[in-house]
Amino acid sequence: MKPDNNMEQLDLHHISDEQAVRLCADLRRQLVDSVSRTGGHLASNLGAVELTVALHRVFDLKRDRLVFDVGHQCYIHKMLTDRSEQMGTIRQYGGLAGFPKPGESDTDAFVAGHASNSVSVSVGMARARTVLGEDYHVIALIGDGALTGGLAYEGLSNAGQSKENLLVILNDNGMSITQNVGGVAEYLARKRLRPQYLAIKKRYRKFMKLTRIGRKFYSVTHKLKKMVRESILPCSMFEDMGFSYMGPVNGHDVRGLTEILQYAKEKEGPVLLHVRTVKGKGYTHAEERPNKFHGVSPFDVESGQPRKAGGENFSAIFGRTLCDLAAEDGRVCAITAAMQSGTGLDDFAQQFPERFFDVGIAEGHAVAMAAGMAKQGAVPVFAVYSTFLQRGYDMLMHDVAIQGLHTVFAVDRAGLVGEDGETHHGVLDVAYLDSIPGMTVLAPSSYAELEGMLRRAVRELGGPVAVRFPRGGEGAYTADSGSAAAVVLRPGRDITLVSYGVLINRVLAAADLLERQGISAEVVKLNTITPLDAETVLESVVRTGAMLVAEDCVAAGSVGQRLSAALAAAKIQAKIILKNSGNEFVTHGSTPLLEQALGLDGQSLCDAVREVLANG
């Protein structure tokens, strides 16, 4: 996947505007074709084609630092930086990551996978540049969605006061950020940003700064012009923060973008460039349904339909069950942090709009708000991906747990999530939720168990309760083991196999393989992992003399470590095998391939048991 051969040989710093327009069209076609085959993030990348090309025309991104926010809009950047041939491997095991990754290219300035941090990171880079006496440009590319996160404003506030040469590009593809001041504002913005005006302004400024009198005169006229402009237009919040605000500009005019970026590059101090784009630009299906084409599985380009129909999944079961609970109890409310569809809450939002709250990319706020709702008698249910709940840890501790407030956390995408990789795997919540006093963590292995556990969490349990479930659907295990903290699914005599969630399917598969080889495995399934009731497991291990614990979470703070400690405290001697994701970040790839790489598939678990038992 490359730009066409003529474009490939051209230095983007020297291509003509006409060539740049053709390059954008070619890149857009190739992007749709590539993502239709591999799946990935499409609409956000289509909206950033011209902006990315313009950035590459103006800056040297091997030296200058371009920090993406979230990073899912980096595909065009990858195609322009010697990775176009590898686009067919994106998000696949051993292939390109779906987010910026410095290990892939020097032009990837920083790992990005979560939102709202780009300005803070960029301020740090700019300050390091100053401290070390180096010379390069720093650019933060942030979307309007990421501006719903509080960290973005912490970064903007500090950046505006820093006096550092720093360019923040606001990619506004749907949400109005600046104050609406009507046609006069649009007219003046267009006039101020015309290339001819900018060129004259640049020459004037350069000339006037040659002499002391000229510098004084320039300072007076600059202040006078600012006063006149502010008397006609309200000052934007970005100017109040200390930025030179430029925009809004058309984000799909590659010529105009190149001109304005060149001007911004030469301007002193922090600059904010407001760019308006259309999410999904250039592909009709994505323009009409940008949310559906944000993250996609492989699809047919002509129809826009997925190549493989999606089946039932845990998120959908959660959403339906929560609707049932809300119909039964008017206190039940749903909270999401800009992930309404992803967490299965579309139907809830339609049926109970007065009890549905999307707070934007602001997980810390969501947890604190849930605490306030719970304190006043509501029953808030915060649906959030495991990796994003990490942002709310402080509020979980201080706002929820200390007061023992009844809040429910539907922790979606728990465990390995597949192609999104390191920044999105939900492998840390098992440890960090267990560290919170008073927390209850339930781990359903089937749809039936999710329904029952969510009902218990909302209607029966007190204090903070998390119900964690994986991305995708259930496996061969579809039963409901009830409300017991732990259950023996299968009796055995040679070893105890322990797991929870959908990984129980791998353990049951391993037990089948072992049985064929004459090894009898007892399978214990944990329904509650915090607080951990170890008695059922310990009783089993006393009978078998060996234990394997399989879980897709980090080793430190894992259930396996806690069970091992319980065995030691009870002075029970046993052979112990702990299988988990280790203490390193897990790469991207399909979940089955990642499980195999980590030794968590049925065959690997079987082999581990055989090896340990064979060694006496």
C-alpha positions as CSV (number, residue, x, y, z in Angstrom):
1,M,0.0,0.0,0.0
2,K,1.9,3.0,-1.3
3,P,1.1,6.4,-2.7
4,D,1.4,6.0,-6.5
5,N,4.9,5.6,-8.0
6,N,5.1,9.3,-9.1
7,M,4.2,10.6,-5.7
8,E,6.4,8.1,-3.9
9,Q,9.6,9.6,-5.4
10,L,8.6,13.2,-4.4
11,D,9.9,15.1,-1.4
12,L,6.7,16.3,0.3
13,H,8.5,19.6,1.2
14,H,8.8,20.4,-2.5
15,I,5.7,19.0,-4.2
16,S,3.3,21.4,-5.8
17,D,-0.2,22.1,-4.4
18,E,-1.7,20.2,-7.4
19,Q,0.5,17.2,-6.6
20,A,-0.5,17.4,-2.9
21,V,-4.2,17.3,-3.9
22,R,-3.6,14.2,-6.0
23,L,-1.6,12.6,-3.2
24,C,-4.5,13.2,-0.8
25,A,-7.0,11.6,-3.1
26,D,-4.6,8.6,-3.7
27,L,-4.0,8.1,0.0
28,R,-7.7,8.3,0.8
29,R,-8.4,5.5,-1.8
30,Q,-5.7,3.3,-0.5
31,L,-6.7,3.9,3.1
32,V,-10.3,2.7,2.5
33,D,-9.0,-0.3,0.5
34,S,-6.5,-1.3,3.2
35,V,-8.8,-0.9,6.2
36,S,-11.6,-2.8,4.4
37,R,-9.2,-5.8,4.4
38,T,-7.7,-5.6,7.8
39,G,-10.2,-3.6,9.9
40,G,-9.1,-0.8,12.1
41,H,-9.9,2.9,12.6
42,L,-11.3,4.5,9.4
43,A,-13.4,7.6,9.9
44,S,-10.9,9.5,12.0
45,N,-8.1,8.8,9.5
46,L,-10.2,9.8,6.5
47,G,-10.9,13.1,8.2
48,A,-7.2,13.8,8.8
49,V,-5.7,13.1,5.3
50,E,-5.1,16.7,4.1
51,L,-4.0,17.8,7.6
52,T,-1.4,15.0,7.8
53,V,-0.1,15.7,4.3
54,A,0.2,19.4,5.1
55,L,2.1,18.6,8.3
56,H,4.6,16.5,6.4
57,R,5.0,19.3,3.8
58,V,5.9,21.9,6.5
59,F,7.7,20.0,9.2
60,D,10.6,17.5,9.3
61,L,8.9,14.8,11.4
62,K,12.1,12.9,11.9
63,R,13.3,15.7,14.0
64,D,10.3,17.8,14.8
65,R,7.9,16.1,17.3
66,L,4.3,15.5,16.3
67,V,2.4,14.1,19.3
68,F,-0.9,12.5,18.3
69,D,-3.8,12.5,20.8
70,V,-5.4,9.0,21.1
71,G,-3.4,8.2,18.0
72,H,-6.0,6.2,16.1
73,Q,-5.8,8.9,13.3
74,C,-2.1,8.1,12.5
75,Y,-2.6,5.7,9.5
76,I,-1.9,8.3,6.9
77,H,1.2,9.4,8.8
78,K,2.4,5.7,8.8
79,M,1.7,5.5,5.0
80,L,3.9,8.6,4.5
81,T,6.8,7.3,6.6
82,D,8.0,4.2,4.8
83,R,5.3,1.9,6.2
84,S,2.8,1.9,3.3
85,E,3.9,-1.6,2.2
86,Q,3.1,-2.9,5.7
87,M,-0.4,-1.5,6.0
88,G,-1.8,-4.9,5.2
89,T,-0.4,-6.1,8.6
90,I,-1.8,-3.2,10.8
91,R,-3.1,-4.4,14.2
92,Q,-2.1,-8.0,13.4
93,Y,0.2,-10.0,15.5
94,G,3.8,-9.2,14.5
95,G,2.6,-6.3,12.2
96,L,2.2,-2.6,12.5
97,A,0.5,-1.2,15.6
98,G,-2.8,0.7,15.1
99,F,-1.3,3.6,17.1
100,P,1.9,5.6,17.0
101,K,4.8,3.5,18.2
102,P,8.4,4.9,18.3
103,G,9.8,1.4,18.0
104,E,8.4,1.3,14.4
105,S,9.7,4.7,13.2
106,D,11.7,7.7,14.4
107,T,8.8,9.8,13.1
108,D,6.5,8.4,15.8
109,A,7.3,10.8,18.6
110,F,5.3,9.2,21.4
111,V,3.1,6.2,22.1
112,A,-0.5,7.2,22.0
113,G,-3.6,5.2,22.9
114,H,-5.5,7.1,25.5
115,A,-7.0,10.6,25.0
116,S,-6.3,14.1,26.3
117,N,-2.6,13.9,27.1
118,S,-1.0,15.3,23.9
119,V,-0.7,18.9,25.1
120,S,0.9,17.9,28.4
121,V,3.4,15.6,26.6
122,S,4.2,18.3,24.1
123,V,4.8,20.9,26.8
124,G,7.3,18.5,28.3
125,M,9.0,18.0,25.0
126,A,9.2,21.8,24.5
127,R,10.6,22.4,27.9
128,A,13.2,19.6,27.4
129,R,14.2,21.3,24.2
130,T,14.7,24.6,26.0
131,V,16.6,23.1,28.9
132,L,18.9,21.1,26.6
133,G,19.4,24.0,24.2
134,E,18.1,22.2,21.2
135,D,16.2,23.4,18.1
136,Y,13.1,21.6,16.8
137,H,9.4,22.2,16.6
138,V,6.8,20.5,18.8
139,I,3.2,19.9,17.6
140,A,0.3,18.5,19.5
141,L,-2.6,17.2,17.4
142,I,-5.7,16.9,19.5
143,G,-9.4,16.3,18.6
144,D,-12.4,18.0,19.9
145,G,-13.5,14.8,21.6
146,A,-10.2,14.6,23.5
147,L,-10.9,18.2,24.7
148,T,-13.8,16.8,26.9
149,G,-11.1,15.3,29.1
150,G,-9.9,17.5,32.0
151,L,-6.2,16.6,31.4
152,A,-6.4,18.5,28.1
153,Y,-7.2,21.7,30.0
154,E,-4.5,21.2,32.5
155,G,-2.1,20.9,29.6
156,L,-3.5,23.9,27.8
157,S,-3.4,26.1,30.8
158,N,0.2,25.3,31.5
159,A,1.2,25.5,27.8
160,G,-0.3,28.9,27.4
161,Q,1.7,30.3,30.3
162,S,4.9,28.5,29.3
163,K,6.0,31.0,26.6
164,E,7.4,27.9,24.8
165,N,7.2,27.8,21.0
166,L,4.5,25.1,20.7
167,L,1.8,24.5,18.1
168,V,-1.5,22.9,19.2
169,I,-3.7,21.8,16.4
170,L,-7.3,21.3,17.3
171,N,-8.9,18.9,14.9
172,D,-12.6,19.9,15.2
173,N,-14.8,17.3,13.4
174,G,-18.1,17.9,14.9
175,M,-18.2,19.6,18.3
176,S,-18.3,23.4,18.5
177,I,-15.4,24.4,20.7
178,T,-15.1,28.2,20.3
179,Q,-17.8,30.6,21.0
180,N,-20.3,31.0,18.2
181,V,-20.1,34.6,17.1
182,G,-21.8,34.4,13.8
183,G,-20.9,35.6,10.3
184,V,-18.6,38.5,11.3
185,A,-16.3,36.0,13.0
186,E,-16.2,33.7,10.1
187,Y,-15.5,36.6,7.7
188,L,-12.7,38.1,9.8
189,A,-11.1,34.6,10.2
190,R,-11.1,34.1,6.5
191,K,-9.5,37.5,5.9
192,R,-6.9,37.1,8.6
193,L,-5.8,33.7,7.3
194,R,-5.6,34.5,3.5
195,P,-2.1,33.7,2.2
196,Q,-1.6,37.2,0.8
197,Y,-2.5,38.7,4.2
198,L,-0.2,36.4,6.1
199,A,2.7,37.0,3.7
200,I,2.3,40.8,4.0
201,K,2.0,40.5,7.8
202,K,5.2,38.4,7.9
203,R,7.2,40.9,5.9
204,Y,5.9,43.8,7.9
205,R,6.8,42.2,11.2
206,K,10.3,41.3,10.0
207,F,10.9,44.8,8.7
208,M,9.7,46.6,11.8
209,K,11.8,44.5,14.1
210,L,15.0,45.5,12.4
211,T,15.3,48.8,14.5
212,R,14.4,49.8,18.1
213,I,11.9,52.4,16.9
214,G,10.4,49.9,14.5
215,R,10.0,47.3,17.4
216,K,8.3,50.0,19.5
217,F,6.0,51.0,16.8
218,Y,5.1,47.3,16.0
219,S,4.3,46.7,19.7
220,V,1.9,49.7,19.8
221,T,0.1,48.8,16.6
222,H,-0.1,45.1,17.6
223,K,-1.8,46.0,20.9
224,L,-4.1,48.5,19.1
225,K,-5.1,45.9,16.5
226,K,-5.8,43.4,19.3
227,M,-8.0,45.8,21.1
228,V,-10.0,46.6,18.0
229,R,-10.5,42.9,17.2
230,E,-11.5,42.1,20.8
231,S,-14.0,45.0,20.7
232,I,-15.7,43.2,17.8
233,L,-15.2,39.6,18.8
234,P,-15.3,38.0,22.2
235,C,-11.8,36.7,23.1
236,S,-11.6,32.9,22.8
237,M,-10.8,30.9,25.8
238,F,-7.5,29.8,24.1
239,E,-6.3,33.4,23.9
240,D,-7.3,33.8,27.6
241,M,-5.0,30.9,28.3
242,G,-2.1,32.6,26.5
243,F,-2.2,31.1,23.0
244,S,-2.2,33.0,19.7
245,Y,-5.4,31.6,18.3
246,M,-5.7,31.0,14.5
247,G,-8.8,29.7,12.8
248,P,-11.1,28.2,12.2
249,V,-9.7,26.9,8.9
250,N,-10.8,24.3,6.3
251,G,-9.2,21.1,7.2
252,H,-9.6,19.6,3.7
253,D,-7.8,22.4,1.8
254,V,-4.3,21.0,1.7
255,R,-3.0,24.2,0.0
256,G,-4.5,26.5,2.7
257,L,-3.4,24.2,5.5
258,T,0.2,24.2,4.2
259,E,0.2,28.0,4.1
260,I,-1.2,28.5,7.6
261,L,1.0,25.8,9.1
262,Q,4.1,27.5,7.6
263,Y,2.9,30.7,9.2
264,A,2.3,29.1,12.6
265,K,5.7,27.4,12.4
266,E,7.4,30.8,12.3
267,K,5.3,32.4,15.0
268,E,6.8,32.9,18.5
269,G,5.2,31.4,21.6
270,P,2.3,29.0,22.0
271,V,-0.1,28.9,19.0
272,L,-3.4,27.1,18.7
273,L,-4.7,26.3,15.2
274,H,-8.3,25.4,15.0
275,V,-9.0,23.1,12.0
276,R,-12.4,22.0,11.0
277,T,-12.7,18.6,9.4
278,V,-15.3,16.0,8.4
279,K,-15.0,12.6,10.0
280,G,-15.1,10.0,7.3
281,K,-14.3,12.5,4.6
282,G,-14.3,11.1,1.0
283,Y,-16.0,7.8,1.7
284,T,-19.8,8.1,1.7
285,H,-20.6,5.3,4.1
286,A,-18.2,6.7,6.7
287,E,-19.3,10.3,6.2
288,E,-22.9,9.3,6.8
289,R,-22.2,7.0,9.7
290,P,-18.9,8.2,11.3
291,N,-19.5,6.4,14.6
292,K,-20.1,3.1,12.9
293,F,-16.9,3.6,10.9
294,H,-14.7,4.7,13.8
295,G,-13.4,1.2,14.5
296,V,-14.4,-1.4,12.0
297,S,-13.9,-5.0,11.2
298,P,-13.1,-6.0,7.5
299,F,-15.9,-4.7,5.3
300,D,-17.1,-4.5,1.7
301,V,-16.0,-1.2,0.2
302,E,-19.0,-0.9,-2.2
303,S,-21.8,-1.6,0.4
304,G,-20.0,-0.6,3.6
305,Q,-21.2,-3.8,5.2
306,P,-18.9,-6.0,7.4
307,R,-17.6,-9.1,5.6
308,K,-18.6,-11.2,8.6
309,A,-21.7,-10.4,10.5
310,G,-21.2,-9.7,14.2
311,G,-22.8,-12.0,16.7
312,E,-24.1,-11.6,20.3
313,N,-21.6,-10.2,22.8
314,F,-21.2,-9.4,26.4
315,S,-21.6,-5.7,25.9
316,A,-25.0,-6.2,24.3
317,I,-26.2,-8.6,27.1
318,F,-25.1,-6.0,29.6
319,G,-27.0,-3.2,27.9
320,R,-30.2,-5.3,27.7
321,T,-30.0,-6.4,31.3
322,L,-29.4,-2.8,32.5
323,C,-32.5,-1.7,30.6
324,D,-34.5,-4.4,32.4
325,L,-33.2,-3.2,35.7
326,A,-33.9,0.4,34.9
327,A,-37.5,-0.5,34.0
328,E,-37.9,-2.2,37.4
329,D,-36.2,0.6,39.5
330,G,-36.4,4.3,38.7
331,R,-33.2,4.9,40.7
332,V,-31.0,3.0,38.2
333,C,-28.9,5.3,36.0
334,A,-26.3,4.7,33.3
335,I,-23.0,6.6,32.9
336,T,-20.6,6.4,30.0
337,A,-17.4,8.3,29.1
338,A,-17.9,8.8,25.4
339,M,-18.4,5.1,24.7
340,Q,-22.2,4.8,24.4
341,S,-22.2,2.3,21.6
342,G,-19.1,0.5,22.6
343,T,-20.5,-0.4,26.0
344,G,-23.9,-1.4,24.7
345,L,-25.9,1.5,26.0
346,D,-27.6,2.7,22.8
347,D,-31.0,1.2,23.8
348,F,-30.7,2.6,27.4
349,A,-30.0,6.1,26.0
350,Q,-33.2,5.8,23.9
351,Q,-35.4,4.3,26.5
352,F,-34.3,6.3,29.5
353,P,-32.8,9.5,28.2
354,E,-33.3,11.3,31.6
355,R,-31.3,8.7,33.3
356,F,-28.5,8.4,30.8
357,F,-25.3,10.5,31.1
358,D,-22.4,10.7,28.7
359,V,-19.7,12.8,30.3
360,G,-17.2,12.7,27.5
361,I,-13.7,11.4,27.8
362,A,-13.7,12.2,31.5
363,E,-13.5,8.9,33.5
364,G,-12.3,10.6,36.7
365,H,-15.3,12.9,36.6
366,A,-17.6,10.0,35.8
367,V,-16.5,8.1,39.0
368,A,-16.8,11.2,41.1
369,M,-20.3,12.0,39.7
370,A,-21.4,8.4,40.3
371,A,-20.3,8.9,43.9
372,G,-22.4,12.0,44.2
373,M,-25.4,10.3,42.7
374,A,-25.0,7.3,45.0
375,K,-24.7,9.6,48.1
376,Q,-28.1,11.1,47.2
377,G,-29.9,7.8,46.7
378,A,-29.5,7.0,43.0
379,V,-28.0,3.7,41.8
380,P,-25.4,4.7,39.2
381,V,-23.9,2.1,36.8
382,F,-20.7,3.3,35.1
383,A,-20.0,1.3,31.9
384,V,-16.3,1.7,31.1
385,Y,-13.5,-0.2,29.4
386,S,-11.0,-1.6,31.9
387,T,-8.1,0.3,30.4
388,F,-10.0,3.6,30.8
389,L,-11.2,3.0,34.3
390,Q,-7.6,3.3,35.3
391,R,-8.0,7.1,35.0
392,G,-10.6,7.0,37.8
393,Y,-8.6,5.1,40.4
394,D,-8.1,8.1,42.7
395,M,-11.9,8.8,42.7
396,L,-12.6,5.1,43.2
397,M,-10.6,5.3,46.4
398,H,-11.4,8.8,47.8
399,D,-14.9,9.5,46.5
400,V,-16.5,6.1,46.5
401,A,-14.7,3.6,48.7
402,I,-14.0,5.7,51.8
403,Q,-17.7,6.3,52.2
404,G,-18.7,2.8,51.0
405,L,-21.0,4.2,48.4
406,H,-23.1,1.8,46.3
407,T,-21.8,2.4,42.8
408,V,-21.7,-0.3,40.1
409,F,-18.9,-0.5,37.5
410,A,-19.5,-2.5,34.4
411,V,-15.9,-3.1,33.4
412,D,-16.0,-3.9,29.7
413,R,-13.0,-5.2,27.7
414,A,-11.5,-6.9,30.7
415,G,-8.5,-9.1,29.9
416,L,-6.9,-9.3,26.4
417,V,-8.7,-7.2,23.9
418,G,-6.7,-8.1,20.8
419,E,-5.7,-5.8,18.0
420,D,-5.6,-2.5,19.9
421,G,-2.7,-3.7,21.9
422,E,-0.7,-2.4,24.9
423,T,-2.8,0.7,25.6
424,H,-6.1,-1.1,25.5
425,H,-5.6,-4.5,27.1
426,G,-7.6,-4.8,30.3
427,V,-4.9,-6.6,32.3
428,L,-4.5,-4.3,35.2
429,D,-7.9,-4.1,36.8
430,V,-7.7,-7.4,38.7
431,A,-4.8,-6.0,40.7
432,Y,-5.8,-2.3,41.1
433,L,-9.5,-3.1,42.0
434,D,-8.4,-5.6,44.6
435,S,-6.3,-2.9,46.3
436,I,-9.4,-0.8,47.1
437,P,-11.0,-1.6,50.5
438,G,-14.6,-2.6,50.4
439,M,-14.6,-3.4,46.7
440,T,-16.4,-6.4,45.3
441,V,-15.3,-7.8,41.9
442,L,-17.5,-10.3,40.0
443,A,-16.3,-12.2,37.0
444,P,-19.0,-13.8,34.8
445,S,-18.0,-16.5,32.4
446,S,-21.2,-16.6,30.4
447,Y,-24.1,-14.4,29.3
448,A,-26.3,-16.0,31.9
449,E,-23.8,-15.3,34.6
450,L,-23.4,-11.7,33.5
451,E,-27.2,-11.2,33.7
452,G,-27.3,-12.7,37.2
453,M,-24.2,-10.9,38.5
454,L,-25.3,-7.5,37.2
455,R,-28.7,-8.0,38.9
456,R,-26.9,-8.9,42.2
457,A,-24.6,-5.9,41.8
458,V,-27.4,-3.5,41.3
459,R,-30.1,-4.9,43.6
460,E,-28.5,-6.9,46.4
461,L,-24.8,-6.0,47.1
462,G,-23.6,-2.8,48.8
463,G,-20.6,-0.6,48.4
464,P,-18.6,-0.4,45.2
465,V,-19.1,-3.4,42.9
466,A,-17.4,-4.2,39.7
467,V,-18.7,-6.7,37.2
468,R,-15.8,-7.4,34.7
469,F,-16.4,-9.0,31.3
470,P,-14.4,-9.4,28.1
471,R,-14.7,-8.1,24.6
472,G,-16.7,-10.4,22.3
473,G,-18.8,-13.4,23.1
474,E,-19.0,-16.3,25.4
475,G,-17.4,-19.7,24.6
476,A,-18.5,-23.3,25.1
477,Y,-19.3,-22.6,28.7
478,T,-22.8,-21.1,28.8
479,A,-24.1,-22.3,32.2
480,D,-24.9,-20.2,35.3
481,S,-23.0,-21.4,38.3
482,G,-25.1,-19.3,40.7
483,S,-24.1,-16.9,43.4
484,A,-21.3,-18.9,45.2
485,A,-17.9,-17.3,45.3
486,A,-16.3,-20.4,43.8
487,V,-17.6,-23.6,42.3
488,V,-16.1,-27.0,41.3
489,L,-17.1,-27.5,37.7
490,R,-15.4,-30.8,37.3
491,P,-14.0,-33.2,39.9
492,G,-10.5,-34.6,39.6
493,R,-7.6,-36.1,41.6
494,D,-4.2,-35.1,40.1
495,I,-4.3,-31.3,39.9
496,T,-6.6,-28.3,40.5
497,L,-7.1,-26.0,37.6
498,V,-8.4,-22.5,38.6
499,S,-9.7,-19.7,36.4
500,Y,-12.5,-17.1,36.0
501,G,-14.2,-15.2,33.2
502,V,-14.2,-16.7,29.7
503,L,-10.7,-18.1,30.2
504,I,-12.5,-20.9,32.0
505,N,-13.1,-22.3,28.5
506,R,-9.3,-22.7,28.0
507,V,-9.1,-24.5,31.3
508,L,-11.9,-26.8,30.5
509,A,-10.3,-27.6,27.2
510,A,-7.0,-28.3,28.9
511,A,-8.8,-30.7,31.4
512,D,-10.2,-32.6,28.4
513,L,-6.7,-32.9,26.8
514,L,-5.3,-34.1,30.1
515,E,-8.0,-36.7,30.6
516,R,-7.1,-38.2,27.3
517,Q,-3.6,-38.6,28.6
518,G,-4.6,-40.2,31.9
519,I,-4.4,-37.1,34.1
520,S,-7.5,-36.2,36.1
521,A,-7.9,-32.4,36.6
522,E,-10.3,-30.8,39.0
523,V,-11.6,-27.5,37.6
524,V,-12.6,-24.7,40.0
525,K,-14.3,-21.6,38.7
526,L,-14.1,-18.3,40.6
527,N,-17.2,-16.1,40.4
528,T,-16.0,-13.5,42.9
529,I,-12.3,-12.5,42.7
530,T,-12.4,-9.7,45.3
531,P,-12.8,-10.4,48.1
532,L,-11.2,-13.7,47.4
533,D,-12.8,-16.7,49.2
534,A,-9.9,-19.2,48.8
535,E,-11.5,-22.1,50.8
536,T,-13.0,-24.0,47.8
537,V,-9.6,-23.8,46.1
538,L,-7.6,-24.8,49.2
539,E,-9.9,-27.8,49.8
540,S,-9.4,-28.9,46.3
541,V,-5.6,-28.5,46.4
542,V,-5.4,-30.6,49.6
543,R,-7.0,-33.4,47.6
544,T,-4.9,-33.0,44.4
545,G,-1.5,-31.7,45.7
546,A,-1.1,-29.3,42.7
547,M,-2.6,-26.1,41.4
548,L,-2.6,-24.2,38.1
549,V,-4.2,-20.7,37.9
550,A,-4.9,-19.3,34.5
551,E,-5.8,-15.6,34.1
552,D,-5.3,-12.9,31.5
553,C,-4.0,-10.2,33.7
554,V,-0.5,-9.1,34.9
555,A,1.3,-11.3,37.3
556,A,1.7,-8.8,40.1
557,G,-1.4,-8.7,42.2
558,S,-3.0,-11.6,40.3
559,V,-5.5,-14.0,41.8
560,G,-2.8,-16.7,41.4
561,Q,-0.4,-14.8,43.6
562,R,-3.2,-14.4,46.2
563,L,-4.1,-18.1,46.2
564,S,-0.4,-19.0,46.5
565,A,-0.1,-16.8,49.5
566,A,-3.3,-18.4,51.0
567,L,-1.8,-21.9,50.5
568,A,1.4,-20.8,52.2
569,A,-0.5,-19.2,55.1
570,A,-2.4,-22.5,55.5
571,K,0.9,-24.4,55.4
572,I,-0.4,-26.5,52.4
573,Q,2.4,-28.0,50.4
574,A,1.6,-28.1,46.6
575,K,3.1,-27.8,43.2
576,I,2.0,-24.4,41.8
577,I,1.8,-23.2,38.2
578,L,0.8,-19.5,37.6
579,K,-0.1,-18.7,34.0
580,N,-0.9,-15.0,33.2
581,S,0.2,-12.1,31.0
582,G,3.4,-11.6,32.9
583,N,4.8,-8.3,34.0
584,E,5.4,-6.8,30.6
585,F,2.9,-5.0,28.3
586,V,1.3,-7.3,25.8
587,T,1.5,-6.5,22.1
588,H,-1.3,-6.3,19.6
589,G,-2.8,-9.3,17.7
590,S,-5.9,-11.5,17.7
591,T,-6.8,-12.8,21.1
592,P,-6.3,-16.5,20.2
593,L,-2.8,-15.7,19.0
594,L,-2.0,-13.7,22.1
595,E,-3.3,-16.4,24.4
596,Q,-1.1,-18.9,22.5
597,A,1.9,-16.6,22.9
598,L,1.3,-16.3,26.6
599,G,0.7,-20.0,27.1
600,L,-3.0,-19.5,28.0
601,D,-4.6,-21.6,25.3
602,G,-5.8,-25.1,26.2
603,Q,-2.9,-27.0,24.6
604,S,-0.3,-24.8,26.4
605,L,-2.0,-25.2,29.7
606,C,-2.1,-29.0,29.2
607,D,1.6,-29.0,28.3
608,A,2.5,-27.0,31.4
609,V,0.6,-29.4,33.7
610,R,2.2,-32.4,32.1
611,E,5.7,-30.9,32.5
612,V,5.3,-30.1,36.2
613,L,3.7,-33.4,37.1
614,A,6.3,-35.4,35.1
615,N,9.1,-33.7,37.1
616,G,7.7,-35.2,40.3
